[in-house]
Amino acid sequence: MAIARMVIALADSMALAVIAEGVENEAQRDLLAGRGCHNYQGYPFSRALPAQEFEAVMARV
């Protein structure tokens, strides 16, 4: 968690967004959200997809 806090703080100081990789459950997401990280990647959001499938999903969003 110390590393995550440091990365989020550094990104904030540089006006950059942070994307947390490997978020595997709601508790992890909530912990990151409480620290200011609001972008996530991980299985609860979507399983890994082939490029074509990913593009089709993004076209619907």
C-alpha positions as CSV (number, residue, x, y, z in Angstrom):
1,M,0.0,0.0,0.0
2,A,2.9,2.3,0.7
3,I,4.0,2.0,-3.0
4,A,0.5,2.6,-4.2
5,R,0.2,5.8,-2.0
6,M,3.5,7.0,-3.3
7,V,2.6,6.4,-7.0
8,I,-0.8,8.1,-6.6
9,A,0.8,11.1,-4.8
10,L,3.5,11.4,-7.5
11,A,1.0,11.3,-10.3
12,D,-1.2,13.9,-8.5
13,S,1.8,16.2,-8.2
14,M,2.4,15.9,-11.9
15,A,-1.3,16.2,-12.9
16,L,-1.3,12.7,-14.3
17,A,-4.0,10.0,-14.0
18,V,-3.2,6.6,-12.4
19,I,-4.5,3.3,-13.6
20,A,-4.2,0.5,-11.1
21,E,-3.5,-2.9,-12.7
22,G,-4.4,-6.2,-11.2
23,V,-7.3,-5.1,-9.1
24,E,-9.0,-8.3,-8.2
25,N,-11.8,-7.4,-5.8
26,E,-14.0,-4.7,-4.5
27,A,-12.0,-4.3,-1.3
28,Q,-8.8,-3.5,-3.4
29,R,-10.8,-1.1,-5.6
30,D,-12.3,0.7,-2.5
31,L,-8.9,1.0,-0.9
32,L,-7.4,2.6,-4.0
33,A,-10.5,4.9,-4.5
34,G,-10.0,6.1,-0.9
35,R,-6.4,7.1,-1.8
36,G,-7.5,9.0,-5.0
37,C,-7.0,6.3,-7.7
38,H,-10.2,6.0,-9.7
39,N,-9.1,4.0,-12.8
40,Y,-8.7,0.2,-12.6
41,Q,-7.9,-2.8,-14.6
42,G,-8.6,-6.3,-13.5
43,Y,-10.8,-9.3,-13.7
44,P,-13.9,-7.8,-11.8
45,F,-14.1,-5.3,-14.6
46,S,-13.4,-7.5,-17.6
47,R,-11.6,-10.7,-18.3
48,A,-8.7,-10.5,-20.8
49,L,-10.1,-10.0,-24.3
50,P,-8.7,-10.5,-27.8
51,A,-8.2,-7.1,-29.5
52,Q,-11.2,-7.5,-31.8
53,E,-13.5,-8.3,-28.8
54,F,-12.1,-5.4,-26.8
55,E,-12.8,-3.0,-29.7
56,A,-16.4,-4.3,-30.0
57,V,-16.9,-3.7,-26.3
58,M,-15.5,-0.2,-26.5
59,A,-17.7,0.6,-29.5
60,R,-20.7,-0.2,-27.4
61,V,-19.6,2.0,-24.5
